[in-house]
Amino acid sequence: MLRHESMIPPLADAIARPIAESTPALIYRPDSYFERLDLSRLFASNRPLVIELGSGDGSFLVEYARLNPEKNFLGVERLLGRLRKIERKGLRAGLTNLRLIRIEASYLIQYLIPAESVIALHVYFPDPWPKRKHRKHRLVNSSFAQLVGNVLLPGGDIYLRTDDADYFAQVQQVFSSNEIFRPVPTPEPLAMLTTDFERDFQARGIPTLRAAYQRKHRPTHQ
């Protein structure tokens, strides 16, 4: 749910426009955007951490957090309007295991998430940047796979979905060629939980392409 990233303001702008103090507590604003997050300040309980990069309208994230109260969930979005929409859903559901952050996805993974702290990452329907000259802007590339390997715990998983066949081929190539990952199936209960983009695609007869990979061992480069 990282579509239309080209319409999102630069990271510096996002940081420069602070979230209003009246914003309810599910949206977390770090004291620093240049230091690793102290996860104990996000969540009251120390539970396995799941992150969704690009949470869209939050339909997947909120339902998944509701069904798994034994885990903590962090939703990542660049658009404040989307975050507030997710927040309202999370508050109505009474979720205490959900937090949200406004930031660019790859920056969060590279600079803010502590090493080996995440049990699962979800990346659903990122912007496919279909034009060949724009493909360098795709989120999922070899560098991203290495960053994911750094933050995942051994045995942790990354789950990916897209409607774009070319992007799906790139996803498979990137993770299959990285020695620290092995392919794993997407659990059926997880596959049944859909996103806002996914429901729209299904209504138009567009299939979902899914892939999942598990971190096998310590990355070569930390």
C-alpha positions in Angstrom: 0.0 0.0 0.0 2.8 2.3 -0.9 1.1 3.4 -4.1 1.5 7.0 -5.3 4.8 7.6 -3.4 5.7 10.1 -6.0 2.9 12.3 -4.6 4.2 12.1 -1.1 6.3 15.0 0.2 10.0 14.5 0.9 11.2 13.0 4.2 12.4 16.4 5.4 9.0 17.9 4.9 7.3 15.1 6.7 9.6 15.6 9.7 9.2 19.4 9.6 5.5 19.2 9.9 4.9 17.7 13.4 1.8 15.9 14.3 -0.5 18.0 16.4 -0.4 17.4 20.1 -4.1 16.7 20.1 -3.5 13.6 17.9 -4.5 10.4 19.8 -1.8 8.2 21.0 -1.6 5.5 18.4 0.5 7.7 16.1 4.0 7.8 17.5 6.4 10.7 16.8 10.0 9.8 17.7 12.2 12.2 19.7 14.8 11.7 17.0 14.7 10.5 13.4 18.4 9.7 13.5 18.6 7.1 16.3 17.2 3.6 16.6 13.7 3.4 18.1 13.4 2.4 21.7 10.6 -0.1 21.2 9.7 -0.1 24.9 8.5 3.5 24.4 6.1 2.4 21.7 4.5 -0.6 23.4 3.7 -1.3 27.0 4.4 -5.0 26.7 7.5 -6.7 25.2 5.8 -8.9 22.5 7.0 -10.0 19.1 7.0 -7.1 16.6 5.2 -7.1 13.3 5.6 -4.2 10.8 3.5 -3.3 7.8 5.2 -1.0 5.3 2.6 1.1 3.6 -0.6 0.4 5.5 -3.1 2.2 3.2 -6.4 2.5 4.9 -5.4 0.1 7.6 -8.0 -2.5 6.8 -5.5 -5.4 6.9 -3.3 -4.1 9.7 -6.2 -3.4 12.2 -7.8 -6.7 11.6 -4.5 -8.6 11.8 -3.6 -6.8 15.1 -7.1 -7.6 16.5 -6.7 -11.3 15.6 -3.2 -11.5 17.2 -3.2 -9.7 20.6 0.0 -11.6 21.5 2.0 -9.5 19.1 2.8 -5.8 18.7 2.1 -4.1 15.3 3.7 -1.1 13.8 2.1 0.5 10.7 4.1 2.7 8.5 2.8 5.4 6.2 3.9 8.7 4.6 0.4 10.3 4.3 -0.9 11.7 7.6 -4.5 11.5 6.4 -4.1 7.7 6.0 -2.5 7.4 9.4 -5.3 9.2 11.1 -7.8 7.0 9.4 -6.0 3.9 10.6 -5.8 5.4 14.1 -9.5 5.9 14.2 -10.1 2.3 13.3 -7.6 1.1 15.8 -9.1 3.2 18.6 -12.6 2.0 17.8 -11.3 -1.6 17.9 -9.7 -0.9 21.3 -6.3 -2.1 20.2 -3.4 -1.7 22.6 -0.9 -3.6 20.5 -1.0 -1.1 17.5 1.2 1.9 16.9 1.7 4.0 13.7 4.5 6.1 12.4 4.7 8.7 9.6 7.9 8.1 7.6 9.3 6.7 4.4 9.5 2.9 4.6 13.1 2.2 3.5 14.4 5.0 5.8 12.6 3.4 8.8 14.1 0.0 8.1 17.6 1.3 7.5 18.0 3.8 10.3 15.3 3.5 13.0 14.4 -0.2 13.5 16.8 -2.0 15.9 18.7 -5.0 14.5 17.0 -8.4 14.9 13.9 -7.0 16.5 11.2 -7.9 14.0 9.4 -11.2 13.7 7.5 -10.4 10.5 7.4 -7.7 7.8 4.5 -7.2 5.4 4.8 -5.3 2.1 1.6 -5.3 0.1 1.1 -3.7 -3.3 4.0 -1.2 -3.3 4.1 1.2 -6.2 5.3 -0.9 -9.2 6.8 2.0 -11.1 6.0 0.2 -14.3 8.0 2.4 -16.7 11.5 0.9 -17.2 13.3 4.3 -16.5 11.4 4.5 -13.2 12.1 1.0 -11.8 15.1 2.3 -9.8 12.5 3.8 -7.5 10.9 0.5 -6.5 11.1 -0.3 -2.8 12.0 -4.0 -3.2 15.5 -4.3 -4.5 18.7 -6.0 -3.5 19.6 -3.3 -1.0 16.2 -3.5 0.6 16.5 -7.3 1.0 19.7 -6.8 2.9 18.1 -4.2 5.2 15.2 -6.6 5.8 17.8 -9.3 6.7 19.3 -6.9 9.3 16.1 -6.2 11.2 14.4 -9.6 11.0 15.0 -12.1 13.8 16.4 -15.5 12.6 13.3 -17.4 11.5 11.5 -14.1 10.9 9.4 -13.7 7.7 8.7 -11.1 5.1 5.4 -11.4 3.2 4.9 -9.6 -0.1 2.0 -9.1 -2.5 1.6 -7.3 -5.8 -0.6 -7.2 -8.8 2.3 -6.4 -11.2 3.9 -9.5 -12.8 7.1 -7.7 -13.7 7.6 -6.4 -10.1 6.7 -9.9 -8.8 9.5 -11.4 -10.9 11.9 -8.8 -9.4 10.8 -9.6 -5.9 11.4 -13.3 -6.5 14.8 -12.7 -8.0 15.9 -10.3 -5.2 15.1 -12.6 -2.3 15.9 -15.9 -4.0 19.4 -14.7 -4.8 20.1 -13.6 -1.3 21.6 -16.4 0.7 20.1 -15.5 4.0 16.5 -16.1 2.8 14.6 -19.1 1.9 11.1 -19.2 0.3 8.2 -20.2 2.5 4.5 -20.5 1.9 2.1 -17.8 2.9 -0.2 -19.2 5.7 -3.8 -19.6 4.4 -5.3 -17.5 7.3 -2.9 -14.7 6.4 -3.7 -14.9 2.7 -7.4 -14.6 3.4 -6.9 -11.2 5.1 -7.1 -8.7 2.2 -6.0 -5.1 1.8 -7.9 -2.2 0.3 -6.0 -2.4 -2.9 -6.4 -6.1 -3.0 -10.2 -6.0 -2.7 -10.3 -3.4 -5.6 -8.1 -5.6 -7.8 -10.2 -8.7 -7.0 -13.4 -6.9 -8.0 -11.8 -6.2 -11.3 -10.6 -9.8 -11.8 -6.9 -9.0 -11.2 -5.1 -11.8 -9.3 -2.9 -11.3 -6.3 0.7 -12.5 -6.6 2.2 -13.6 -3.3 5.6 -14.4 -2.1 7.1 -15.0 1.4 10.7 -15.5 2.6 12.2 -16.5 5.9 15.5 -15.3 7.2 17.8 -18.3 7.7 20.8 -17.0 9.6 22.8 -13.9 10.4 23.3 -11.5 7.5 26.8 -11.3 6.1 26.9 -7.5 6.6 25.4 -5.8 9.6 
